[in-house]
Amino acid sequence: MVDKQTALDWYRQMVLIRRFEDKCAEGYAYAKIGGFLHLYNGQEAVAVGAIGALNDDDDIVTHYRDHGHAIARRLDTKALMAELYGKETGCSKGRGGSMHLADASKHFWGGYALVGAHLPLAVGMAMRHQYTGSSQVSMAIFGDGSTNNGGFHESLNMAAVYKLPVIFLIENNLYSMGVAIHRDSAIDDLHKRAIGYGIHGEAVDGMDPLAMYEATQRAAEHCRSGKGPVLLEAKTYRFRGHSMADPEYYRNKEEVEFWRQRDPITNWKKRLLDEGLATEDELKAIDESVEREMEEAVRFADESPDPALDTLCDYLYATPVENGDLCRQQQAEKPEYVR
C-alpha cells in the first residue's frame, strides 16, 4: 500500500475527474459544450494510477476520451473547462475542444480524434529518447478498438524491433463505441497480442489505482533499462455511453450494475477507511474542496472571452503568411462564413 498522502491524493484526483465529467455533462446539456463529448466516468483509476507512476518529463499521447488523463497529468481544471467551452483561456486557446486537450509544458501532447492514429507518434517520441540517450519513456493510451487497426500492429512491431522505451496502455472498457469486444476481436485478453511481437504484455485491474500504479512502474523500469516496449491492458468499464449522443441500447442494466459494484472511487474510499489511512471527515473535506474547484472552473469558463474573430487564421499548420493572408482575405469578403 502507498503512504497516506499519496492515497489521499489519488482519492482526490479520482473524485476530481468524476466531478469534472459530471460538470461537462451539465455543460453539454445546456449547449455550452458542443461537438462530441466522451466522458471518463468509471475509468478514473487507470489514469490516476498509470500516469502517477510516470516521471514529469515522460511523454504522453492519448485518445479522444482524454479529460481524465489531462487531470491526472495535473493540467489546470479551469483551463480544461474553458477549452471545452471553446474559450480563449482554454489550454488549446479554445481551438481543440474536448478531444484535443494538450499542454506541452506537462509533456502531455494531446488527445487524438482518429482511432489509433497517435500510436506511431508515441513510437517516434520513444525513438528520440533512445537516440539521445534520455531516460524518458513515452506512453500511448488508447481503447480496445484501436487494437484492430493497422497502426497498432505497425507501432508494436517497430517498437519491438528497435527495443524502444514506449508503454502501450490499452483501456479495455469492453466496447468499441457500441460493439462488444467479443464481436470485433479474435481474443478478449488483448495483452496477449504482445506475444506476436516478442514483447512483455500484462493484464491489470483497471478499477484499482494501486494495481495500475505498480504495473506501470514495472513497465517504465522495463523500458528505461533498455528491454524494449511493454503492452499493458487495463481491464476497466465506462459508466456512461460512448459519447453524450449514445443511448446505450447495446448493454443491459445487470451488466452496468455489476461493474458499478467495482466503482474505483467507492472501493478506494472503503479501502482507505478500512486500513486507517483516512477518516470520514478527511474524505468529506476532499469532496468539498473538489466541489469548490469545479464550481470555480465552470465560473471561469463561463466568464472567459471567446477567441477574437481576427485570430481565426492563427495557429495554422501551414505557411503562415500566405495562408493567413488568404484566410483573412476570405474573411473580409465573406464574413458570414466565419460567424
C-alpha positions as CSV (number, residue, x, y, z in Angstrom):
1,M,0.0,0.0,0.0
2,V,1.2,3.6,-0.6
3,D,1.6,6.2,2.1
4,K,-1.3,8.3,3.4
5,Q,-0.5,11.4,1.4
6,T,-0.4,9.5,-1.9
7,A,-3.5,7.5,-1.0
8,L,-5.5,10.7,-0.3
9,D,-4.1,12.4,-3.4
10,W,-5.3,9.5,-5.6
11,Y,-8.7,9.7,-4.0
12,R,-8.9,13.5,-4.7
13,Q,-7.8,13.0,-8.3
14,M,-10.4,10.3,-9.0
15,V,-13.1,12.4,-7.4
16,L,-11.9,15.4,-9.3
17,I,-12.1,13.5,-12.6
18,R,-15.6,12.2,-11.8
19,R,-17.0,15.6,-10.8
20,F,-15.3,17.3,-13.8
21,E,-17.0,14.8,-16.1
22,D,-20.4,15.4,-14.4
23,K,-20.0,19.1,-14.9
24,C,-19.1,18.5,-18.5
25,A,-22.4,16.6,-18.9
26,E,-24.2,19.5,-17.4
27,G,-22.5,22.0,-19.8
28,Y,-23.3,19.8,-22.7
29,A,-27.0,19.7,-21.7
30,Y,-27.0,23.5,-21.6
31,A,-25.3,23.6,-25.1
32,K,-22.3,25.3,-23.6
33,I,-20.1,22.4,-24.8
34,G,-20.6,21.4,-28.4
35,G,-19.4,18.6,-30.7
36,F,-18.8,15.1,-29.5
37,L,-18.2,14.6,-25.7
38,H,-16.7,11.3,-24.5
39,L,-16.7,11.1,-20.7
40,Y,-14.4,9.0,-18.5
41,N,-16.7,8.1,-15.6
42,G,-15.7,4.7,-14.2
43,Q,-12.2,4.6,-15.7
44,E,-10.6,7.1,-13.2
45,A,-8.2,4.5,-11.6
46,V,-6.5,3.9,-14.9
47,A,-5.4,7.5,-15.4
48,V,-4.6,8.2,-11.8
49,G,-2.5,5.1,-11.2
50,A,-0.8,4.8,-14.6
51,I,0.1,8.5,-15.0
52,G,1.1,8.7,-11.4
53,A,3.8,6.2,-12.0
54,L,5.5,8.2,-14.7
55,N,8.1,10.9,-14.4
56,D,7.1,14.5,-15.1
57,D,9.2,14.6,-18.3
58,D,7.8,11.3,-19.7
59,D,5.7,11.9,-22.8
60,I,2.0,11.0,-23.0
61,V,-0.2,10.9,-26.1
62,T,-3.8,9.7,-25.7
63,H,-7.1,9.2,-27.4
64,Y,-10.3,11.3,-27.5
65,R,-11.6,10.2,-24.1
66,D,-8.8,12.4,-22.6
67,H,-10.2,14.5,-19.8
68,G,-9.2,12.1,-17.1
69,H,-5.7,11.8,-18.4
70,A,-5.3,15.6,-18.6
71,I,-6.4,16.0,-15.0
72,A,-4.2,13.1,-13.8
73,R,-1.3,14.9,-15.5
74,R,-2.1,18.0,-13.4
75,L,-3.4,20.2,-16.1
76,D,-5.3,23.2,-14.7
77,T,-9.0,22.3,-14.4
78,K,-10.1,25.9,-15.2
79,A,-8.1,25.9,-18.5
80,L,-9.5,22.4,-19.3
81,M,-13.1,23.5,-18.7
82,A,-12.5,26.7,-20.7
83,E,-11.2,24.6,-23.6
84,L,-14.4,22.5,-23.6
85,Y,-16.4,25.8,-23.6
86,G,-14.3,26.9,-26.6
87,K,-12.8,29.9,-24.8
88,E,-9.6,31.8,-25.4
89,T,-8.4,30.9,-21.9
90,G,-8.5,27.2,-22.7
91,C,-5.4,25.0,-22.7
92,S,-5.6,25.0,-26.5
93,K,-7.0,28.5,-26.7
94,G,-10.5,27.2,-27.5
95,R,-9.4,25.6,-30.8
96,G,-9.1,22.0,-29.7
97,G,-12.1,21.3,-27.6
98,S,-12.9,18.0,-25.8
99,M,-10.8,15.7,-27.9
100,H,-7.7,17.8,-28.2
101,L,-6.6,18.8,-24.7
102,A,-2.8,19.4,-24.6
103,D,-0.1,21.1,-22.6
104,A,3.5,20.9,-23.9
105,S,4.9,22.1,-20.5
106,K,3.5,18.9,-19.0
107,H,4.7,16.6,-21.8
108,F,1.0,16.0,-22.4
109,W,0.8,16.0,-26.2
110,G,-2.9,15.9,-26.6
111,G,-5.9,13.8,-27.3
112,Y,-6.3,12.5,-30.9
113,A,-9.7,12.0,-32.5
114,L,-8.6,9.4,-35.1
115,V,-8.7,6.0,-33.6
116,G,-5.2,4.6,-33.1
117,A,-3.5,7.4,-35.1
118,H,-1.4,8.6,-32.2
119,L,0.4,5.3,-31.6
120,P,3.1,6.0,-34.2
121,L,3.7,9.4,-32.6
122,A,4.5,7.7,-29.3
123,V,6.8,5.4,-31.1
124,G,8.6,8.4,-32.7
125,M,9.0,10.0,-29.3
126,A,10.4,6.8,-27.9
127,M,12.9,6.6,-30.8
128,R,14.0,10.1,-30.0
129,H,14.6,9.2,-26.3
130,Q,16.6,6.2,-27.3
131,Y,18.6,8.1,-29.9
132,T,19.5,10.9,-27.5
133,G,20.3,8.6,-24.6
134,S,17.5,10.0,-22.5
135,S,15.9,8.1,-19.6
136,Q,12.5,9.2,-20.7
137,V,9.7,6.9,-21.8
138,S,6.6,7.6,-23.9
139,M,3.2,6.3,-23.2
140,A,0.4,5.8,-25.7
141,I,-3.1,5.4,-24.2
142,F,-5.8,4.0,-26.4
143,G,-9.0,2.0,-26.3
144,D,-9.6,-1.7,-27.1
145,G,-11.0,-0.8,-30.6
146,S,-7.6,0.6,-31.6
147,T,-6.0,-2.9,-31.3
148,N,-7.7,-3.9,-34.6
149,N,-6.2,-1.1,-36.6
150,G,-3.1,-1.5,-38.7
151,G,-1.3,1.4,-36.9
152,F,-1.5,-0.6,-33.7
153,H,0.4,-3.6,-35.2
154,E,2.9,-1.4,-37.1
155,S,3.7,0.5,-34.0
156,L,4.2,-2.5,-31.8
157,N,6.3,-4.1,-34.5
158,M,8.6,-1.1,-34.9
159,A,8.9,-0.6,-31.1
160,A,9.8,-4.2,-30.7
161,V,12.4,-4.3,-33.5
162,Y,14.2,-1.3,-32.1
163,K,13.5,-2.1,-28.4
164,L,12.1,1.4,-27.9
165,P,11.1,2.8,-24.5
166,V,7.3,3.0,-25.1
167,I,4.4,1.8,-22.9
168,F,1.3,0.9,-24.9
169,L,-1.7,1.2,-22.5
170,I,-5.0,-0.3,-23.6
171,E,-8.0,0.9,-21.8
172,N,-10.2,-2.1,-22.4
173,N,-13.7,-0.9,-21.4
174,L,-15.3,-3.8,-23.3
175,Y,-16.8,-1.7,-26.1
176,S,-15.6,-0.2,-29.3
177,M,-18.3,2.5,-29.4
178,G,-21.3,0.2,-29.2
179,V,-19.7,-3.1,-30.3
180,A,-18.8,-5.6,-27.6
181,I,-15.3,-6.8,-27.6
182,H,-16.2,-10.4,-28.3
183,R,-17.9,-9.3,-31.6
184,D,-15.0,-7.4,-33.1
185,S,-11.8,-9.0,-31.6
186,A,-10.5,-12.5,-32.1
187,I,-9.3,-12.6,-28.5
188,D,-10.7,-10.9,-25.4
189,D,-7.4,-10.8,-23.5
190,L,-5.8,-8.1,-25.6
191,H,-2.4,-8.0,-23.7
192,K,-1.7,-11.4,-25.4
193,R,-1.2,-9.6,-28.7
194,A,2.2,-8.8,-27.3
195,I,3.3,-12.4,-27.8
196,G,3.3,-12.0,-31.6
197,Y,5.9,-9.2,-31.2
198,G,8.1,-10.8,-28.6
199,I,7.4,-8.1,-26.0
200,H,6.1,-8.1,-22.5
201,G,2.3,-8.0,-22.1
202,E,0.3,-7.8,-18.9
203,A,-3.3,-7.5,-17.8
204,V,-4.1,-5.1,-15.0
205,D,-7.2,-4.4,-12.8
206,G,-8.2,-1.0,-14.2
207,M,-10.6,-0.4,-11.4
208,D,-7.7,-0.3,-8.8
209,P,-5.3,2.7,-8.9
210,L,-2.7,0.8,-6.9
211,A,-2.6,-2.1,-9.3
212,M,-2.3,0.4,-12.2
213,Y,0.5,2.3,-10.4
214,E,2.5,-0.8,-9.7
215,A,2.1,-2.3,-13.2
216,T,3.1,1.0,-14.8
217,Q,6.1,1.3,-12.5
218,R,7.3,-2.1,-13.6
219,A,6.6,-1.3,-17.3
220,A,8.6,2.0,-17.0
221,E,11.5,0.3,-15.4
222,H,11.5,-2.3,-18.1
223,C,11.6,0.4,-20.8
224,R,14.2,2.5,-19.1
225,S,16.5,-0.5,-18.7
226,G,16.6,-1.0,-22.5
227,K,14.5,-4.1,-22.6
228,G,12.0,-2.6,-25.1
229,P,8.3,-1.8,-25.1
230,V,5.5,-3.1,-22.8
231,L,1.8,-3.7,-23.6
232,L,-0.5,-3.1,-20.6
233,E,-4.2,-3.9,-20.8
234,A,-6.2,-2.1,-18.2
235,K,-9.5,-4.0,-17.7
236,T,-12.0,-1.3,-16.9
237,Y,-15.5,-0.1,-17.7
238,R,-17.2,3.2,-18.6
239,F,-20.3,4.1,-16.7
240,R,-21.6,6.4,-19.3
241,G,-22.2,5.8,-23.0
242,H,-19.5,6.1,-25.7
243,S,-20.4,9.7,-26.0
244,M,-23.2,12.0,-24.8
245,A,-25.1,11.1,-28.0
246,D,-25.1,7.4,-27.1
247,P,-28.5,5.9,-26.0
248,E,-26.7,2.8,-24.7
249,Y,-29.1,0.2,-26.2
250,Y,-26.3,-2.3,-26.6
251,R,-25.8,-3.2,-22.9
252,N,-28.2,-4.3,-20.2
253,K,-28.7,-2.9,-16.7
254,E,-27.4,-6.0,-15.0
255,E,-24.0,-5.6,-16.6
256,V,-23.8,-2.0,-15.7
257,E,-24.8,-2.7,-12.1
258,F,-22.2,-5.4,-11.9
259,W,-19.4,-3.0,-12.8
260,R,-20.8,-0.2,-10.6
261,Q,-20.2,-2.5,-7.7
262,R,-16.5,-2.2,-8.6
263,D,-16.6,1.6,-8.7
264,P,-12.9,2.7,-8.3
265,I,-13.8,5.7,-6.1
266,T,-16.2,3.9,-3.8
267,N,-13.8,1.0,-3.3
268,W,-10.7,3.1,-2.8
269,K,-12.6,5.2,-0.2
270,K,-13.6,2.0,1.6
271,R,-10.0,0.7,1.5
272,L,-8.7,4.0,3.0
273,L,-11.2,3.8,5.8
274,D,-10.6,0.1,6.5
275,E,-6.8,0.5,6.6
276,G,-6.9,3.6,8.8
277,L,-5.4,5.8,6.1
278,A,-8.2,8.3,6.2
279,T,-11.2,9.4,8.3
280,E,-14.7,10.2,7.1
281,D,-14.0,13.9,7.9
282,E,-10.9,13.9,5.8
283,L,-12.6,12.4,2.8
284,K,-15.6,14.7,3.2
285,A,-13.2,17.7,3.2
286,I,-11.6,16.5,0.0
287,D,-15.1,16.1,-1.6
288,E,-16.0,19.6,-0.6
289,S,-12.7,21.1,-1.9
290,V,-13.3,19.3,-5.3
291,E,-16.8,20.7,-5.5
292,R,-15.4,24.2,-4.9
293,E,-12.8,23.7,-7.6
294,M,-15.4,22.5,-10.0
295,E,-17.7,25.5,-9.4
296,E,-14.7,27.8,-9.9
297,A,-13.8,26.0,-13.2
298,V,-17.3,26.4,-14.5
299,R,-17.4,30.1,-13.5
300,F,-14.0,30.7,-15.1
301,A,-15.2,29.0,-18.4
302,D,-18.5,30.9,-18.4
303,E,-16.8,34.3,-17.9
304,S,-13.8,33.8,-20.2
305,P,-13.9,35.5,-23.6
306,D,-14.4,33.8,-26.9
307,P,-11.4,33.8,-29.3
308,A,-11.3,37.0,-31.2
309,L,-12.6,36.8,-34.7
310,D,-9.4,38.3,-36.2
311,T,-7.4,35.3,-34.7
312,L,-9.4,32.8,-36.8
313,C,-6.4,32.2,-39.1
314,D,-3.8,32.0,-36.3
315,Y,-2.0,28.7,-35.3
316,L,-2.5,27.1,-38.7
317,Y,-0.2,24.3,-39.6
318,A,0.7,25.8,-43.0
319,T,2.8,28.6,-44.5
320,P,1.8,31.3,-42.0
321,V,1.9,34.4,-44.2
322,E,0.5,33.1,-47.4
323,N,-2.3,31.0,-45.9
324,G,-3.0,33.5,-43.2
325,D,-3.4,36.3,-45.8
326,L,-5.7,34.2,-47.9
327,C,-7.8,33.3,-44.9
328,R,-8.1,36.9,-43.8
329,Q,-9.0,38.0,-47.3
330,Q,-11.8,35.4,-47.5
331,Q,-12.9,36.5,-44.0
332,A,-13.2,40.1,-45.2
333,E,-15.0,39.2,-48.4
334,K,-17.4,36.7,-46.9
335,P,-17.7,37.4,-43.2
336,E,-20.9,35.4,-42.9
337,Y,-18.8,32.2,-43.4
338,V,-16.9,32.7,-40.2
339,R,-19.7,33.8,-37.9
